[in-house]
């Protein structure tokens, strides 16, 4: 892994580790990382059976993951966002409280 590889980073590794510990189907977890002028975007896909675990009651688990991810990003001077993709390709919309990191 090259230090300049934009598809790799501590934020991506963090999300992958946390999610794989939470789900029943860790082999189906896909985490991708892209970087643009807006910052870092981590995209997460999990199996349909595991979506409830990732989203949590009223989206609380997803919100908590996002807050932790932003803390990891702020330690690396990066604005990091998490997009969760449903197995059918739709983006999961979970209200996200803003965290200035």
C-alpha positions in Angstrom: 0.0 0.0 0.0 1.4 3.3 -1.1 1.0 6.3 1.3 -0.4 8.3 -1.6 -3.0 5.7 -2.6 -6.3 7.6 -2.2 -8.3 4.4 -1.9 -6.5 3.4 1.3 -6.4 5.2 4.7 -6.9 4.8 8.4 -10.5 6.0 8.0 -11.3 3.2 5.6 -9.5 0.6 7.7 -11.4 1.8 10.8 -14.8 1.5 9.1 -14.0 -1.9 7.7 -12.8 -3.2 11.1 -15.8 -1.9 13.1 -18.4 -3.1 10.6 -16.9 -6.5 10.2 -17.2 -6.9 14.0 -20.9 -6.0 13.9 -22.3 -8.1 11.1 -23.2 -11.7 10.6 -21.7 -11.8 7.1 -18.3 -10.1 7.3 -17.3 -11.5 3.9 -20.0 -9.4 2.2 -18.7 -6.1 3.7 -17.4 -3.7 1.0 -15.7 -0.5 2.0 -14.5 1.9 -0.7 -12.7 5.3 -0.2 -12.7 8.2 -2.6 -11.1 11.6 -2.2 -12.2 14.8 -4.0 -12.3 18.6 -3.3 -15.1 18.0 -0.7 -13.0 15.6 1.4 -13.0 11.9 1.9 -16.1 9.7 1.1 -16.3 6.2 2.6 -18.9 4.1 0.9 -20.2 1.0 2.7 -22.1 -2.0 1.4 -23.3 -4.9 3.6 -25.6 -7.8 3.1 -29.4 -7.2 3.3 -29.5 -9.2 6.5 -27.0 -6.9 8.2 -28.5 -3.6 7.3 -30.5 -3.3 10.5 -27.4 -3.9 12.6 -25.5 -1.1 10.8 -28.4 1.4 10.8 -29.6 0.7 14.4 -32.8 1.9 16.1 -33.7 5.3 14.6 -30.4 5.4 12.9 -28.4 5.7 16.1 -25.8 3.2 15.2 -25.1 4.8 11.8 -24.9 8.2 13.5 -22.4 6.9 16.1 -20.2 5.3 13.4 -20.2 8.7 11.5 -19.2 10.6 14.5 -16.3 8.2 15.3 -15.3 8.3 11.6 -15.1 12.1 11.7 -12.9 12.0 14.8 -10.6 9.6 13.0 -10.6 12.0 10.0 -10.0 15.1 12.1 -6.8 13.4 13.5 -5.6 13.2 9.9 -6.8 16.7 9.0 -9.5 15.3 6.6 -13.3 15.8 6.4 -14.7 12.3 6.2 -18.3 11.3 5.3 -19.9 7.9 5.3 -22.4 6.7 2.7 -24.3 3.5 3.3 -25.6 1.8 0.2 -28.5 -0.7 0.4 -28.0 -4.0 -1.4 -30.4 -2.8 -4.1 -28.1 0.2 -4.8 -30.1 2.9 -3.0 -28.4 5.2 -0.6 -29.5 4.9 3.0 -30.7 8.3 4.4 -30.0 8.7 8.0 -30.2 12.2 9.5 -26.8 13.2 10.6 -26.0 15.8 13.2 -23.1 18.0 12.1 -19.8 17.5 13.8 -17.1 20.1 13.3 -13.8 18.3 13.5 
